[in-house]
Amino acid sequence: MIAEFGSRFEADVAVERLRDASIDATVSSDPAMASAAPYLASDRTFDVVVREADRDRAVALLAEDLDDLPPEFTEPWDPDVRNTRPRAQARSCLISLVVVLFVIILITLAVAFVVGVVRR
């Protein structure tokens, strides 16, 4: 992985830029992002992946496009920090909350159905 983007569009633009330079590249993301329930994705980023042999050239090419950005946007990716970001933690808590609420609703509906059937 050479780059991480917050949207599929940005990742696709980077991939096309690399392909124009004859570098094979692809976008990798959580499969849930393309499903009917993208809010259940554990990772909402889109990674640009290239062959190891093309890595340095690809990084240099994409870096050329970043020259006009502020320093905050060009910090190198650190895989050790990725899963400890507060945003990722908050997202995990939100997903857990949604799942728990869904289970509670299903249990409530099941109990209501059973009670309705028993009373008849």
Stockholm file with secondary structure:
# STOCKHOLM 1.0

chainA/1-120         MIAEFGSRFEADVAVERLRDASIDATVSSDPAMASAAPYLASDRTFDVVVREADRDRAVALLAEDLDDLPPEFTEPWDPDVRNTRPRAQARSCLISLVVVLFVIILITLAVAFVVGVVRR
#=GR chainA/1-120 SS CCEEESSHHHHHHHHHHHHHTTCCEEEEECGGGGSSCGGGCSCCCEEEEECGGGHHHHHHHHHHTTTTSCGGGSCCCCHHHHTTCHHHHHHHHHHHHHHHHHHHHHHHHHHHHHHHHHHC
#=GC SS_cons         CCEEESSHHHHHHHHHHHHHTTCCEEEEECGGGGSSCGGGCSCCCEEEEECGGGHHHHHHHHHHTTTTSCGGGSCCCCHHHHTTCHHHHHHHHHHHHHHHHHHHHHHHHHHHHHHHHHHC
//
